[in-house]
């Protein structure tokens, strides 16, 4: 199975969010080809969740919660991740109802 480049996936994800009227921003650009992608979802109430892709035992790559809680703490976790790996992409999604679309088909 051919994998998409990180930059291509990010652009497709941002397009899907835009079509759903969900604001999203690239906070940090990572490696265009193979950079890991972290998604921060903010319901604009002072809290946030950060998601990362994991490799499951069956070979699938589901999204898993990396950090959750006060937004400042989630931001600190994301900064630590970027310090450890500068090739990481960080996308911030802002939706009061908590939508992020990561669980939709085609984004796996």
ZIBELWO-V490759 format. One record per residue. SS is DSSP state (@ for helix, = for strand, . for the rest). OMEGA is omega in whole degrees, -180 to 180 (NA if undefined). NEAR is the number of other ideal C-beta (glycine too) atoms within 10 Angstrom. Layout:
[[SS	OMEGA	NEAR] [SS	OMEGA	NEAR]]
//
This chain:
[[.	179	3] [.	178	3] [.	176	10] [.	173	11] [.	180	13] [@	-179	20] [@	179	18] [@	-180	12] [@	-180	16] [@	-180	21] [@	178	13] [@	179	13] [@	179	22] [@	178	16] [@	179	11] [@	177	15] [@	180	21] [@	179	11] [@	178	9] [.	-179	12] [.	177	8] [.	179	17] [=	178	12] [=	-176	23] [=	171	12] [=	-178	15] [=	179	14] [=	176	17] [.	178	14] [.	178	21] [.	-176	15] [.	-173	13] [.	-170	12] [.	179	11] [.	174	21] [.	-178	15] [=	174	18] [=	180	25] [=	176	24] [=	178	24] [=	-180	24] [=	175	21] [.	176	16] [.	178	11] [.	-180	9] [.	177	10] [=	178	16] [=	173	24] [=	175	19] [=	-179	23] [=	174	22] [=	176	16] [=	177	19] [.	175	11] [.	-180	9] [.	-179	10] [.	-178	5] [.	179	6] [.	178	7] [.	-179	10] [.	179	11] [.	176	13] [=	-179	17] [=	179	11] [=	177	10] [=	-179	18] [=	180	20] [=	178	14] [=	179	13] [=	-175	12] [@	180	16] [@	179	11] [@	177	14] [@	177	20] [@	179	18] [@	177	12] [@	179	18] [@	176	22] [@	178	12] [@	179	11] [@	179	19] [@	177	17] [@	-180	9] [@	-177	8] [.	-177	13] [.	179	11] [.	-178	15] [.	170	20] [=	173	22] [=	178	22] [=	177	20] [=	180	19] [=	-178	24] [=	179	16] [.	-176	18] [.	-179	9] [.	176	6] [.	180	12] [.	175	17] [.	177	21] [.	-179	18] [.	-180	15] [.	180	11] [.	180	11] [.	179	5] [.	179	8] [.	178	15] [.	NA	11]]
//
